[in-house]
Amino acid sequence: MVNEHALTVSLEEFGLSKYEAQAYVALISKGTISAGDLAYYSDIPRTKIYPTLLKLENKKLVIISKSKPIMCTVIAPEDAFDSIIHEQINKVNAMNSLISNLKKTSEESRKSRGSEEKRYFHVSVNNVLEQLRIMIEGSKSSINIIVDQWGLSLLGECKEQLLSVIRRDLEVKLLLPSSQICSEVYRTIPNGVKIRVSEIVQNCFVFDETEVLMVDNENGKGAIFSSTDVLGINQTRIFLDIWKNAIRTESLADMTKNEAQEIYKIIRIINENGLTHILNATMITKKPDLDMLKLLEKNGINLKTRPLEEIIEIMDAVLQIMCSGHVNFDTNTKNITVESKLNSGHSLPWVSILDGCLQKQGYKTRTVYQNNSSKGENVLIKISKN
């Protein structure tokens, strides 16, 4: 029951309505069936089943027969969701194109008028660090930073300036690549800096949404853009869009670099491939929980052989990052409680993995799912030995 609910919720996040998601999940499990049977298995009112099927057919997710009784056949997940995957890829490509165009715009504006020349100037390799320190110290409201390993090393040399602006209650946000999680330089960044992870390939510092410092990681040179219009505002928008989908790092702060990188890898694997893998597993093996473990194993992470305490610690860190939640183990009752402050099934993929690990270690499990619109999700896993 938990797994079907997780699939339905995930499909709703892909843009399907509740009835469409219920119908698609039921068809994945049952194969080709009549519209009447589908209404029964998907728990959709009979008066709603045919309009729902028509919408799924328009989205190229099912095939409806012309004969009576009406029969419906599901389109395989790898074919059905191919266009959605390509749409996401196109969005990323469009964002990269936007950044390139912004750079061209800044260069062209510099050449257009003599007065614009003052808004753009080069910074030599030897002066980049000092210029960065000056710009941090002079910030008045916010600093948004995207760095790679090179840029993070520069930022690590600005600890005193960062502490100074934090004491003035400035908001400092930092995006860095996964390779730098819990690195030596990462640990030099003051606690007041909000850090998230996203795969980034540039060094861009935006101050007060008006001044931008870009640094070339190949030659160490910098360029400063002072602007009250297009560039600073657009760079801020791009940053905030990436920030919204980036992964939090607070719960990783006390871990070793290897431990933190493994947590990030688990999250990335499930986020990027989990839904497609579950749908395929449901069609082929009918064991989506255990197959989720196989998905992790294919990518070099084996959870099923680890002690239960270690698995709970890993899932607790994941829940803190993904939905401000926790995993609690009651040593008296031997039950596990999974809490999430977010609704819409955000905790369910991780419940599935935890449940699968328990079953693989010889435990018998029963899950009880509770959803409160104001308090979030709560899943109780009752465990006992087979």
N, C-alpha and C positions, 0 to 999 in steps of 0.2 A: 504493500500500500504506500509506503514511504517513497519507494522508487518511482512508482507511477506519478505520484504527486510532484516529485522533483522534475521528471521529464516534462510534465504539463507546464509547470512554472517556467522552466527554461525555455520552452517553445514560446510562451507568452512574451518573454524578454526578446525573442527573435521577431516579434511583431504579429504573432497569431492571437486571435481572440481566445477566450477561455474555451468556448465550445469547439473551435477549430483545433486547438491543442489537444483537447480530450479525444476528439474523433481521430486525429492523426496517431496518437499514442495507442489507442485501441486497435487501429488498423495494423500498426507495426506488430502488435502482439498476435492478432488473429488472422492476418492475411486477407484474402479476398472473401468478403461476407456481404450479405444483403444489407440494404439500408435499415430495415427493421431490426436486424440483429445488432447492427452498429449502434443504433439508438439505445439498445439494452446494455451492451457492454461498455459504452462510453458514458452512460448515465446522462444522456441528452434527451430532452423531451421530443417525442416523435414529431411534433409539429415544427420543430426546429432543425431536425436532422437533414432534410433535403436542402434548405437554404445554406446550411453549414457546408454540405458537400459541394454545392455549386461554388462557394467561395474558395474552398480548397482546390477545386478543379481549376478555377481561374488563376490560382497561385501556382499551378502545376505541381501540386503535392499529391493528388489522387487522380485516378481514372474512373469515370462513371459509365456503366454500360447503358445502352439504349433499350435493352430488353426489359421485360417485367418477369419476376420482381427485379427491381433495380439492384445491381451488384456494384460494389466499389472495391478498387484495388489501390493499394498504397504505392507511391513512387519511392524508390530506395533513397535513404537519407543522403548518400553521397551525390546523387543526382538532384534531389529536391532542393538541397541547400547550397549547391554550387554557386548560384547567382548571388546569394546573400554574402558568401565568403568573398567573392570577387568585388562586391560593392564595398566591403570594408577595406579591401586592398586598395581600391580606387580612392577612397577617402584619405588613406595614408599618403598615396602618391600625390594627391591634390595638395595636401599640407606641405609636402616637400617642395612642390612647385611654387606654392605661395611664398615660402621662405626665400627661394631663389629670386622670385620676382621682387620681393621686398628689398633684397640686396641690390638688385639692378636699379630699382626706384631711387634708393638712397644715393647710388653713384651718379645717376642721371641728374638728380636734383642738385647735387654738388656742382655739376658742370653748367647748369642752366643759367645761374646768375652769380655775379661776384659776391653778393651779400650772403648767398647760401654757402660759400666756401668756408665760412666761419663755423658752420654747423658740423663739419666733418673733418677730422684730421687724424693722421697716423701717429701711433705711439711706438717708439723703438723697443727692441727686445729688452734693453737694459732699464727702460722706464715703465714697462707694463705693470710690474708689481707695485711700484710706488704710486702709479696712477690709480690702480685698483684700490689701494688703501685709502687714498684721498677721496675717491668717489663713495666708498662705503661710509667713511666718517662723515661725509657731507650730506648723506641721505636724510630726508625729512619724514617720509611716510612708509615706504616699502622698498624691498629689494627682492627681485625674482631672478633666480640663477639656474642656468642649465650648464652642466659641465661634463667633460669626459675626464679621464685620469689626469691629463695635463692641467686642465682647469681646476680640478680639485686640489692638486698640489699647490697651485697659486693661492687658492682660497685658504689652504691650511696655514699659509704664511700671514694671514690677516686676522688671526684669532683676537688680538687686542681690539681691533677696529670693530669686529663683529660683536664682541662683548659690550663695547661702548654703545652701539645702536640698539642692542637688545635691552640694555638698561634704560634706554629712552622709549621702550615699548614699541619699537618699530617691528613690523612684520617682515621676517626674513624666511623665504621659501627656497629650498634647494632641491633640484632634480639631478640625480646622478645615475650612471649605469650600474647594472647588477654586479659587475666585476669589482666595484669599489665598496660594496656593502661590508661593514665591519673591518675595513682595511685600516692600516696604521694612521693614514691621513684622515679617514672618516672619523676616527675617535678623537681627533684634535678639534673637530667642529664643535662649538659651544652648544650646550643643551637647548638653549632658546631657539635655535634654528630648526625649522620644520623641514624634515627630510623625507622625500619619497623617491622611489626607484622607477625609472623608465629607460629604455635603451636609446641613448642620446649620442649624437656624433658631432656636437658643436659646443663651443664655449661662448655663452652669451649672458651678460649681466645687465639687467634692466633696473634702473634706479628711478623711483618715484613716477614710473610710467612715462618719463620724458627723456632720460639719458640712457644710452645703450653703449656698452663696451663689448666689442667682439674680439676674441683672441684666436689666432691661427695656431693650431697645435703642431704644425709642421715646422714653422719658422719662428714661432714665439712672438711675432709682431701683433700689435693691437690696432683697433680703429674705434674712435669715439664718435657717436652721433648724438648731438644735442637737439632735441626736437620736441615741440608741443603738439604735433599733429600726427601724421600717419604712422611713422615707424615705431615710435615708442608704444603707442596705443595698440597697434597690431601685434607687436612682439608680446605685449602683455596678454592679449587675447589668446595667442597661440600657446603661450606658457600655461595659462589657466586651463585651457582645453586639455593639454597633456597632463597637467597636475590632477585634474578631476579623475582621470582613469589610471593614474600611477599608483604604485603599491606603497603603503605606509611601512615605516621601518622601526617605530617605537619599540615594539615587542622584541626586536632583534638586537637591541643595543648591548645586552649583556652576554650575547653569544659569541663563540669563536667565528672567524671568517668562514670556515668550512660549514659550520652548523647553519649560519645565516644564509649562505648561498644555497644550501640544500632546501631550506624552507622556501626561498624565492623560486627555485627550480620547480618544486612541487606545485606551487601556485600557478606558475606560467604554463606548465604542462596541462593542468586541469582546465585552466581558463581558455587555452588555445585549442585543445583537442578533446576535452571531456565530453561535450554534448554529442559530437559526431560519434565518438567511441561508444558512448552509452547506447545510442540508437542502433548502431551496428551490432553491439553485443546482445541487445534485447532480441534482435531478429535471429541471431545465429546461435547463441548459447543460453539465452534466458537467464543469465547470471550477471547482471550489470555491475554488482558490487565487486565480485571477484575479478571481473575483467577490468575494472578501474585500477585494481592493483597491478594487473598485467600491463596496463598502459604505462604506469609508473616504472615497472620493471624494464620495459623496453627502452626507457630513457635513463636507465642506470640507477633507479632508486627502488630498493627492496625493503618494504615495511613489514611484511608478514612474518619475518624471522626475528624481529626486534622485541624486546621486553614490552609488556603492556604499558608500563610507566613511561617509557621513552616515546611510544606511539602517542599517548595522551598528551605529553609535553609538546610534541610536534603539532598535533591537531589544535592544541590550545593556542599556540603561536599563530597558526594559520587563521583561526577564528578571530583572534584579536585584530589581525591585519585586514581581513576581508569584510567583517561585519561587526566589529567592536564587540565580539562575543568571547565566550570561554568554554572550556571543557572541564567538568568537575567529576571526580571519582570518589564515590562514597565507600570507604573501606568497610563500613559496617554492613550495608545492604548489598555491596558489590554492584551497585548500579552506576551508570554514567549519565550525566546530564549535559546536554549541549545547548548553550544559550546564544542567541543572536539578537542584537538590537535592531537589525533590519528584518523586514518581512519579505514576502515574495520568494521564499525558498532559498535564500542566500546561503543558509547553513547546510542544506541537504546534500550537496556533493561531498562535503567533508564528513557528514554523518554516514554516508554510504561507504566511504573509504574506511572509517573507523569500524563500522559494523562488519565490513568484509575482513578486516584484520582479526577481529574477535572470532569470527566463524572459522577462519583459517587456523587459528590457534586452538580450536576444539571447543569453543564456547557456543552455547545455544543462546540466541538473542531474540528479543522482541522489542520493537520500537513503538513509541507512542508520541505522536506529533501534536503539538498545541500551537496555535497562532493567535496572538493578541494584537489587534491593529495599533494599539498605543504602546505596548511593551515589547513587541517583537516576537521571535519564535523561541520555542522551548521543545527540545526533543529528549525524551527519556529512553535510554537503552537499558533494558533489564537483561542481565546476563546470568547464565548458570552453566555448569559443566555438563556436556553430553554424557 
